[in-house]
Amino acid sequence: DDGAHTITIGNAANSPLVTVQAPTVIQSPNGGFILVEGKFAGTGNASLNLTSSFLIGLDNDITTEGQPINLDAGTIGLGPDKVTLDATANGSDPDGANITVDGQLTDLDATLSDWVVNAGNSTFDYQGNSVVTQGNQTYDAATIQVNDGNTTFTSDGNGAIAFNGALEGVGVGNQSVTVNTGGNTTFDALVGGNMALE
């Protein structure tokens, strides 16, 4: 859809799982919303690409079986529960696939929601400049890339923030990454690229 105001995927109560079997693009470019209320799963060779000029709201998980996931919006908002982007089919495809998120990521309400990204042995590419959650943040990927000059990861609820992969700055010029939380911060691999860590 290239003009709808609101596109809703699934319903947590009546349609808990929406499955597609081919590469899928969902667009709402004219100030619209994309709301993922039920679990959205790509099977087989189905990659998932969601693009909105305004908001993508995530109340549920997005998964594929080793195919890319792309989210692109001005704001990407998390609902009240744990939200996972998983390109490994829940670990059965350990190579996974690249996951790209472009936009400011934040909680839509003040609950302890967790944010989990699992790209397996592939790359998580974050192209926004701010991730704010109340709960934990976990990034599982061979490489975790940040593109903005100054990228901030914040847990307002003092959750743990874990980078389980090499954290790299891939933008132009010097870059900085700031991690704000009263909980634990874990780096399980190298921190490199043109980047300062704060």
C-alpha positions in Angstrom: 0.0 0.0 0.0 1.6 3.3 -1.0 -0.9 5.8 0.5 -2.8 4.3 3.5 -2.9 6.3 6.7 -2.8 3.3 8.9 -1.7 -0.3 8.1 -2.2 -2.8 10.8 -0.6 -6.2 10.8 -2.3 -8.8 12.9 -4.2 -8.5 16.1 -2.9 -9.7 19.4 -6.2 -11.2 20.4 -7.7 -12.6 17.2 -4.8 -12.9 14.8 -1.7 -13.6 16.8 0.4 -14.7 13.8 0.6 -13.3 10.3 2.8 -15.3 7.9 4.1 -14.4 4.4 5.9 -16.8 2.1 7.6 -14.4 -0.4 9.6 -11.2 -0.1 7.3 -8.5 1.3 7.3 -4.7 1.2 4.8 -2.7 3.2 4.9 1.1 2.7 3.0 4.0 4.2 4.9 7.0 2.9 2.3 9.8 3.3 2.5 10.4 7.0 0.9 7.1 7.8 1.4 4.5 10.5 2.4 0.8 10.3 1.3 -1.1 13.4 2.6 -4.6 14.1 0.0 -5.9 16.6 0.4 -9.7 15.9 3.6 -11.6 15.3 4.8 -11.0 11.8 6.7 -13.9 10.3 8.4 -14.5 6.9 8.9 -18.1 6.0 11.1 -19.6 3.3 12.7 -16.9 1.2 10.5 -14.1 2.6 12.4 -11.0 3.5 10.4 -8.2 5.3 10.7 -4.5 4.6 8.5 -2.0 6.4 8.7 1.7 5.5 6.7 4.6 6.9 7.4 8.3 6.6 6.1 8.8 10.2 5.7 5.8 12.6 6.2 2.0 12.8 4.7 0.7 16.0 5.9 -2.6 17.3 3.6 -4.5 19.7 4.9 -7.9 18.6 7.9 -9.7 17.1 9.1 -9.7 13.5 10.9 -12.9 12.4 12.3 -14.5 9.2 14.1 -17.8 8.3 17.5 -16.4 7.4 16.2 -13.5 5.3 16.7 -9.7 5.8 14.5 -7.5 7.9 14.4 -3.7 7.3 12.5 -1.1 9.3 12.6 2.5 8.1 10.5 5.3 9.7 10.9 8.7 11.4 10.0 7.0 14.7 9.9 3.3 15.6 7.9 2.8 18.7 7.8 -0.2 21.1 4.7 -1.3 22.8 4.3 -2.6 26.4 5.9 -6.0 25.9 9.2 -7.5 24.8 9.8 -7.0 21.1 12.2 -9.1 19.1 13.6 -8.8 15.5 14.9 -12.3 14.7 16.4 -13.3 11.4 17.5 -16.7 12.7 14.1 -18.6 12.9 14.5 -18.7 16.7 18.1 -20.0 16.4 17.5 -22.7 13.8 19.3 -20.7 11.1 22.4 -19.5 13.0 23.7 -17.5 10.0 20.7 -15.3 10.1 20.6 -12.3 7.8 21.2 -8.6 7.9 18.7 -6.5 10.0 18.6 -2.7 9.3 16.7 -0.2 11.4 16.6 3.4 10.3 14.8 5.8 12.7 14.6 7.0 16.3 13.6 4.0 18.4 11.6 4.7 21.6 9.0 3.2 24.0 5.5 4.4 23.3 4.5 4.0 26.9 6.4 3.9 30.2 6.6 0.2 30.7 9.6 -2.1 31.1 9.6 -3.3 27.5 12.7 -5.1 26.3 14.2 -4.7 22.8 16.0 -7.7 21.2 17.8 -7.9 17.8 19.1 -11.3 16.6 20.8 -11.2 13.2 22.8 -14.4 13.9 26.2 -14.4 12.1 25.2 -11.4 10.0 25.0 -7.6 10.6 22.7 -5.4 12.6 22.9 -1.9 10.9 21.4 0.9 13.0 21.0 4.1 11.0 19.3 6.2 13.5 20.9 8.2 16.4 18.9 7.2 19.5 17.5 4.0 21.1 15.5 4.6 24.3 13.8 1.8 26.1 12.5 1.2 29.7 13.8 -2.4 29.8 16.7 -4.4 28.5 18.4 -4.0 25.1 20.1 -7.0 23.5 22.0 -7.0 20.2 23.1 -10.4 18.8 25.0 -10.1 15.6 28.5 -10.7 14.2 28.7 -7.0 13.6 26.7 -4.2 15.1 27.0 -1.1 12.9 26.2 2.5 13.8 26.1 5.2 11.1 25.2 8.5 12.8 27.9 10.8 14.1 26.5 10.5 17.7 24.5 7.5 18.6 22.9 7.0 22.0 21.6 3.8 23.6 19.5 4.5 26.8 17.5 2.4 29.2 15.5 4.7 31.4 14.4 1.8 33.6 18.0 0.8 34.3 17.9 -2.3 32.2 20.9 -4.2 30.9 22.3 -3.3 27.5 24.3 -6.0 25.8 26.3 -5.8 22.5 26.9 -9.4 21.6 29.0 -8.7 18.6 31.7 -6.3 17.3 30.4 -2.7 17.6 31.6 -0.6 14.7 31.2 3.0 13.5 30.8 3.0 9.7 29.7 6.6 9.1 31.8 9.4 7.6 34.3 11.0 10.0 34.6 10.5 13.8 31.7 8.9 15.6 30.7 8.5 19.2 28.5 6.0 21.0 27.0 6.8 24.4 25.4 4.2 26.6 23.1 5.4 29.4 21.8 3.0 32.0 22.0 2.3 35.7 22.1 -1.4 34.8 24.9 -3.5 33.4 26.4 -2.8 30.0 28.2 -5.7 28.2 30.5 -5.6 25.2 31.3 -9.2 24.1 33.5 -8.3 21.2 35.7 -5.5 19.9 34.6 -1.9 19.7 36.2 -0.3 16.7 35.9 1.8 13.6 36.0 5.6 13.7 34.3 5.7 17.1 34.7 6.9 20.6 32.8 5.2 23.4 31.2 7.2 26.2 
